Amino acid sequence: MLKRIKGKLDLIVEKSFKQRAFRASAAAERNALVNARECLRRPLTMKSNPVRVRLELTNACNLNCVFCYRPHFSTRDRSLLTPEHVERLAPILRTAKFVSLSQKAEPLASPHFIKVLEKVSVYKPICSLYTNGQLLSREISEALVKNRVHFVTVSLSAYGDKYARLHRGGRFDKLVSNIKTLNEIKKRRRSVFPRLRISFVLRPDTVEFLEDAVRFAKEYKFSEGVQLLSFFRFTDEDKSMEPALNWRKYEGAVRSFRALAEREGVMLDSALDVEDGMRSAVVSEYAARCYEPWESYNVTPGGSVLPCTQAGAVMSNMITGDPLAIWNNKKFQAYRSHMTCRPFNRDCLECWHCRYVSPLVTGKKAARLDRIFDTFHRR
């Protein structure tokens, strides 16, 4: 049982489709084992420290992609997470197995990105980030390789001359040049890291680019291949864009996409919201399968600590308070308590992540079981 659950808690490792085991520091590995056992019991007070730490370095993004949900969650907050703030997180970071340097914004837009990365890399976690790649300068690429970032996912759902139509504000030629530079640095340093992956959002205006994604991944050495995500609407006017509502229109293209990926030896991760592999979306059931408040520590640019990346409830602020003490403070304990009993946390009732994986599109309340554990799959 422990082995099965721990496998699900390690979804970030499963981003390596070969299921290769990546190890963090000895302290982080010991903590992860204790945490996995605790997650089975779901106590209000944790003896282990957070396994996952997600740092949002900035609220800014340099692009305005048509399929992004950011416009629906706009903020005027210009806060930046600084290297000094990250130093305060030392008690949390030294036992964290997984550290993500992005949540909803563009991490490379932070002027502190390299210095923050250097602070984090000291603890030797399994490190990842998500980017549009436009700001991937030579200096940043050198830092990614030098500091052994394990995974970099690039948002890329259109190619060639049509790239800028969907990734508004971006240039395809610049992205290609940046990826080439990163690969040259990896080759010079004889490093396989960071392992690259394409994140492709499926909707009517991107379906024509499915096979381009496979070819791009092969040509530019995206060792993690392509992750295929379903577009999710936030407004009724975009309802026709959701693949889950008209899945038959996509089946043929996705089938060809998968066949091409297999022929070309490109790894593929499909996180599509279709009927196969669905489960009940009753709050008490999906919340009981979510381990976020027991395993993750999510920090906003202003230092607020959240129990999950989609939460609105703030546990405290790590800039003004003790970062480690926050992990078991009264607010965190109460939040854990209301994950499994009424009244459920408002965040859980209104979680857009859970609504994403449980759309009322087939007349059934359904959601994918295997995508609730880590919001990496829903960025």
N, C-alpha and C positions, 0 to 999 in steps of 0.2 A: 504493500500500500504506500509506504513512504517513498519507495523508488518511483512509483507511478506519479504521485503528487509532485515530488521534487522535479521530475521531468517537465511537468507543466509550469512549475515555478521558474524554471530555467529557459523560458521561451526565447529570451534574448540570445542564448547560445544556439537555439534552433534556427536562428537566422542563417547559420551555416548549414546549407541544405545537405551537406554530406554528414551532418550530425557530428562533426568534429568537436571534440571536447577542448574548450579553451579554459585555462585555469588562471585565477587571479592569485593574489598573495596568499600565503599560508593562513594568515589571520582571517582573511576574507572567506576562504574556503571553510574554515572551522565555523565561522559565524553563519555561513549559508546553510550548513548542515543542521545546526541548532535551530535556525529560523524555520527551515522546512518542517521540522518536527513540531515546532510551536504552532505553525500555521494550521496543522491538522486539528489542534485543540482550540485555536482562536481565543486565546486568553485576552483579558483587557489590558494587562500589564505584561510587557515583553521583556524577557531576559536577554534575548538576542538583539542586536542592532539591525537597522534596515539593510536589506540585501541590495535593494535598488535605490540609487540616488539619481534624481533627474534635476538638472540645473537649467533653468531658463536664463540665458545671459542677457537677453534684451527682449523687448516687445516689438522691435522693428523688423520689417522685411523690405527688401529692395525690389520685389516683384509684386504683381497683382494678378496672380494666376486665376483663370476663370472658374476653376473647379475648387478653389480653396475656400475653407469655411471661415478664414480670418475676418473677412468683411462683416460677418455676422457677430463677431466678438471683438469689435474694435475698441481700442483703449487710447487714452491720451497720456498714459503713464510712460514717461521717458526714463524710468529707472534703469540702472545697469548693475549687474552683479560684478563686483570687482575682485581682483586677486586677494585683497585684504578680507573681503567677506568669505572667500573660499578658505582662507587660512583658519577662520573661526569654525569651519566645518570639519576640522581635522579629526575629532573624536568619532564623527560619522563616517568620514571617507576612509579611514584606515581599516575598517572592517566591511566596507561595501564591496560586493563582488562585481556589480554592474553600475556603471556611471554613464548617463546620457547627457550630452552637452546641448541638448535641444529638446523642446517640447512643441510649441506652436509657432515660434518665430524663426528667423534666419540667424543662426548662431554666429556666422561669419560677419554679420553686420555689427557685432560688438567690437569696439576698439580694444577690448581687453581679452579677446579670444585666445591669443597665443599664451599670454601670461597665465590665464586661468587654466588652460590645458597643461601647462608646465606644472602648476600647483597640483593638479589632479593626478598627473601621471606618476608622481612620486609614490603614490600608494599602490600602483600596479593593478588597477581594476581592469575588467573587460570594458573597454570604452567605446562608445558609439555616438554618432551624430547624424542628423538629417539636414540636407542642404539643397538649394537649387543650383549650386555650383558656379554661379556668376561671379562671386567674390573669392573664388578659390585661387588666390595669388600664389606665386612661387614660394614666397615666404611662409604662407600658411601651409602649403603642401609639404614643405620641408619640416615644419613643426608636426604635422600629422604623422609623418613617417618616423621622425626622430623620437617622438613621444609614444609611439606604438598604439595609435588609435586602431582598434580592431575592425570596426565596421563604419563605413560611410555610405549612406543611402542618398542617392541623387534623384530628386523629383524630375521626371522626364516623360511627358505624355504626348509630345508632338515633336516632329523632326524636320530638318531642312528649312525651307522657306516658310513653312507654316508654324514653326516653333513659336515665334513671337505673337502669333494670333491667340495662342492659348496661354503661354507664359509671358504675359504682358509686361514689357519693360526689359525683357531679356534678349540676348543675342545667341543664336545657335552656334555661330562660328567661335564666339568667345568661350562658350561652354566646352566645345570640342578641344580648343587650344588648352584650356585649363586642365582637362582630363589627360591630355597628352603629356603635359608638363608633370602632373602627378605621377603618371606611369613611368616617365623617364627617371624621376627621383627614386621611385621604388626600385627600379632596375639598377640604378647606380649604387644604391645602398643595399642591394641584394635583400630586399624585404618583400614579404607577401602582404604586408599591412600598409595602409588599411585595405581590407577586402571591400570591394565595391558592389553596390546593388542599385538597380534602377527601380524606382517606385512609379508605377503606371496606373493612373486613375481611368477606369473604363467608363465611358459614356458615349453618346452618339457621335460627338465630334472628335473623339480620340480613337474609335474602333479601327479606323483606316490605318493607324500607326502601330498596330499590335506587332506585326511582323518586323517593322522597322526597329522596334525595341529589342527584339531577339538579335537582329543583325548588329545593332549598335553595341549590345552587351558583348557579343563575340569579338567584334573588331577592336573594342577598346578595353578588353580584358576585365570585364565586370565578373569577377570570380563567384559572386553571390547571385548572378543572373538577374532575373526580373521578378519583382513582387507585383502581382496584379490585384488591384483594389477596386471595389465598386464605388461609384459616385453616390454620395448621399445628399439629398436636397435639404435645405433649410427654409425654403419658401415654396408655396404651392405652384408658383409659376415655373419652377424647375422640376416639377413632378415627372414630366415626360423624359427627363434626363436620367432617371434612375433605372439601371439595367434590370434590377429585380422586378420591376413592373412589366417589363417587356422582354423577358429573358430569351424567348425564342428567336428574337431578332439578333441575338449575340452568339447563340450556341455555335453556329457554323464557324464564325470568325475565331472564337475562342478555341474551338477544336483544332482549327488549322494552326493557330498560334502555338498550342501545346505540341502539336506534331512537329512543327518547325524547330521548336526549342529542343525537342528530343533528338532530332536529326543533327542539329548543330552542336549538341552537347552543352547547351545553356541551361543552367539550373532555373527552376521555376517554383514560385510560391504563390498559389492562388488563394486569396482571401475574399472570395466572392460570396455575396449573400443570396444563396439559392436554397431550395428546400432541403437538399441533401445535408445531413449532419446538423439539423436544427434541433433546438430544445425549447422547452417552455420559457416564456419571458415573464412569468409571474415574479414579482419583485423578491418575494421571500426565497425563491429558488435561485434566481441569478445572483442575488446579493450573497447568498450562502456559498456560492462558488467563486466569489471574488475575494482575493487576498490582499488587495492593494494597501489597506490601512495597517496590515500586519507585516508587510515586506517593503513598502516604498516610502521614500522621503522626498517630497517634491518642493523645490524652492523656486519662487518667482524672482524676477529681477530686483524687486523691492525687498526681498528677504522673507516674504511670507512663506510659511510652511503649510503645504496642503497634504491631505491624506491620500489623494490620488490626482492624476493630471487633469481630470475633468471636474474636480470638486470646486465648490465655491466657498465652502467652510474653511476658515483659516484657523489653524491650530495655535499659532503664535508667530513671532518674528525672530529669525535666527540672528539678525543683526543686533537686536536689542536684548535678546534673551539667550539663555544657555541652549545651544543647539541640541545637545544630547538629552537634556532634561525635557525638552519639548516632546520627544518621542513617546514618553509615558505620562505626559501631563493629563489633567482632568478632561480636557477637550478631546484628546486623542482616545482616551479610554471610553468616553461617552460615544464617540463616533463608531468605535469598534462594536460597542454594545448594540447600537441601533442598526448594525449591518444585518443582524439576525433576528431582531425582535421589533415589534411595533412600539412607538411610531418609528418607521424607517427613516433614515436620513433623507432630507429633502433632495440632496445631491443624487442619491440612489434612485429616488422616484423620478427625477427629471433628467437623469444622466443621458446626455446625447450620444455617448458611446454605446450605451446599452440599447437606446432606441435605434441607433444605426444598425446594430446586429439583430434587432428584433423589429423590422419594419412590418406594418400591417399591410402587406402587399399581396398575400395569397389567401386572405380570409382567415389566417391563423396567426396567433401570437407565437412567433418563433424567433430563435436566435441561435447563432453558432456557439456551440459549447467551447470549442478550442480557441476562440478569439477573445474571450473575456479577460484572460489573465494578464495581458500586457497591451497597453494602448499604443505600443510601437506599431501594431498592425493597423492602426486607425489614424495615422497622421497624414 
